[in-house]
Amino acid sequence: MHNISSVDYAKERLSLGNGVAAADDILTFLGRENCNEAVCLACSGGSDSVFLLKHVLENFPNLRGRLLLLHFNHRLRGADADGDERFVEQLAKNNGVGFYSEKLGSRPKKISEEILRDARDEFFWRAMEKFHSRILVLGHQKNDVAETLLMRLVRASEIAGLSAPRAVTVFKNNRLKLRPLLEFSKRTIGERLRAAGISWREDGSNFGNDFRRNRMRNIVLPKLQEAAIGVDVISGLAAAKRSIEEADDAVAFCAEKFIGDRDLSGEMFAGDLRELPTAIVKKIFAKFLIANGLQVRGTHMAALLENMRRGKESSICVEAGKFIQWDGECLKIFTGGKRDSWSVENLKIGTNVLPSGDLLRIENVDGGGEIMRNLRAIDVSRCCCAAISEDANISARSYEPSCRYVRFGRSTPRKIGDLLAAKIYPKRERERLPMVFADGAICWVPGLPVANFFRIKDGGEGALLLTYLQCVFS
């Protein structure tokens, strides 16, 4: 054991299952006498991270001399944010551990959870590189688990996403994230800190509802608890998440058994996947994409599954210039210039997966409904309301810039490429746009108003709402 790295030990430990016990075992392994690995601990100054420091020092005291508190100042709360930074620095001094912080550079024009999280994560990776550490300990707790599960449920995440956050995460760059507090509730953490006479900083922005997570925390969960009389909602959601995690581990185990010693780089024989359960097939696809340095996206998964089940050969654009080809037996990755042309006939009411991996949703619209009364507000880059009968043959074809189009309010046809040239779409995204047809006549290209022939006329009895969802490029 003593001759292996913490990452190798973590991988061995995870073969027994994830969970807080795994995180604790790895921290114990890191605390052995002949280990000199630096351990980074993310600390905002809030109750969770202050309790995390207390928990680590009390339960893994051998780590004290190698512990480094990392603090990122988002600079969003002025003097309060600077106060948080000073508090964490003093906390480190009082406990005899290291401290390192950075401030957000320029304030982004648009503040979002994703932007702030990405900036914070980039800081963590930079700091770990600077101090030659592969270990980051985080203070996520049971309430965070419940919030994350609800947020991902409404986004229709796959089971891998629903099983997050995990107590141990191993990254491809051989770094670890450990979350040893997932069994502690926010209430328990506060009670134990107060009992010990330990103070912490409160972030006032947590009480506002500008961000999605805050709304889940401050509005949805309290209402859910109010409705679920006699049930501890936080504990119930955390337990459900553990069950999902176990299911995901089982699916991953089956996928690994199928893959065996196959080399996934560039090509994989997949002709015998048809008989496997869908969850296992998705996991195999995900491993294939990751092995080839590609991001896993739900639209790619849906398109691959649809084509495989139907025995349809196709090429799917997954990144700029990169494609997955399904030839009925093998998955292949290839790099090319322009995407192969494609066409799909008889699109149905509902959500249709296009060969590009993008989605086209078709819905009936009541002629007197809200959408019909607000046609001018429709975002033509992704939606179109067109006078198409429900029994029309709706089809789609790959983008052809030379195809002529008579847009709403005009009588002269122009090339689609010319009409889109002034739009905000980058060229590589324009080239993956679909052209939508009804009974053989072009009715819409995302980014353009509806074709004039299919415009909604006064007194029209109904229409179809077309919504295009493009898979974003990495």
ABEGO torsion letter per residue (X at the ends): XAABBAAAAAAAAAAAEBEAAAAAAAAAAAABAABABBBBBBBAGBAAAAAAAAAAAAABAAAAAABBBBBBBAGAAEAAAAAAAAAAAAAAAAAGBBBBBBBBBBBBABBBAAAAAAAAAAAAAAAAAAAGBABBBBABBAAAAAAAAAAAAAAGBBAAAAAOBBABBBBAAGBBBBBAAAABBAAAAAAAAAAAGBBBBBBAAAABAABAAAAAAAAAAAAAAAABBGBBAAAAAAAAAAAAAAAAAAAAAAAAAAAEABBABGBBBAAAAAABBAAAAAAAAAAAAAAAGBBBBAAAAAAAAAAAAAGBBBBBBABBGBBBBBAGABBBBBBBBBBBBBBBBGBBBEBBBBAAGBBBBBBBBBAABAAAAAAAABBAAABBBBBBBAABBBBBBBBBAABBBBBBGBABBBBAAAAAAABABBAAAAAABBBBBBGGBBABBBGBBBBAAABBBBGBABBBBBBBBBBBBX
